[in-house]
Every structure is written in C-alpha cells, then in structure tokens.
C-alpha cells in the first residue's frame, strides 16, 4: 500500500497517494505513517501529522510530533 502511494506521489497524484499512505499507516506500516505525516504537514494539518509521527514510536518521530504539536494548523494557500 505504501509503495503504491509512493508511485502515485511521484506521478503527481499526491491526494490519491495520501489515501494509500493512510491505508498503510492504519495497517501498522511505520513507513506509511511517516509518509502520511509528511503529506499532512504539507497540507498544513500539523496536529494530525503530529499524531502520526507519535505513532511511529521512535525518537525522531516523537521529536517531530513535539515540534508540530506546538504549531497551529496552517493550510496552504491555493
């Protein structure tokens, strides 16, 4: 699922990729969690991204989560 997301993202289909990253993340893939969190950061959805970084369960993920938790959501201008 995560690999399909990567393929879609590389093909310029980021929103579709995010659906597959979410499926992978919900199935327990830490790579899927990281990719979903990065996508959410790009969308300005910092609080949700922080939750996914936290779920990864490693020090780097926790560091990202702490940083994002202190930042408000900030949707990109379209």
N, C-alpha and C positions, 0 to 999 in steps of 0.2 A: 504494500500500500504506500509506504513512504517513497519507494523508488518510483512509483507511478507519479506521485506528487512532484518529485524532483524533475522527472521528464516533462510534466506539464508546465512547471515553473520555467524551465529552460526554454520551452516553446512559447513563452509569453502568456501563459494561461494561469496566472497566479491565483485567481479566485477559485478556479477548479482545483488547482494544486492544494490549496488550503483545505478543501473538503477531504482530500485523501490524507493529508497530514493529520487532520483531526481523527479520521478513522484509525490511522496507525497509532496515534497517541492514545486514543481510548482503548485500543487493544494492548497497550502496555509498551509500545516501542519508544525508547528514550530518544532515538533519532527523530521519530515523528513528533514527539513532544517539543524537541528543540526547534525543528523546522516550523511547527505551528506557532511557537512562541515568537520566533523571528518574524514570521508573517504578521502576527498580531501587532508586534512593535511597529512594523512598517505602516500599519493601519491606524496607529495612534491609540491602540487599545492596550495601554500599558498594564492596567490592573489584571486583565485576563492573561496577558503574556507572563506576568509575574507568577501567577498561579501555575502555569505550565512549567516554567523554569523551576519552581519549587518541587514539582512532582518528579523531576529528573532525579533528584536525590544525590547530587554531588556538589562539592563546594562551589564550583563555578556557577552552576545553576542557581544555587542559593544566593550567591553574590549578585547575579543579575536580578533575581527576584527582589532582594532588599533594595537595590537601586531603583527599580521600576516602581516598587510599592510607594516610594516617596514622591513619585511624579504623577501628576494628574493625567487622565486620558487626554489625548491631543490628536483628533482626527486630521488627516492631511487635507489640504485644500485641493479641491478637484476642479 
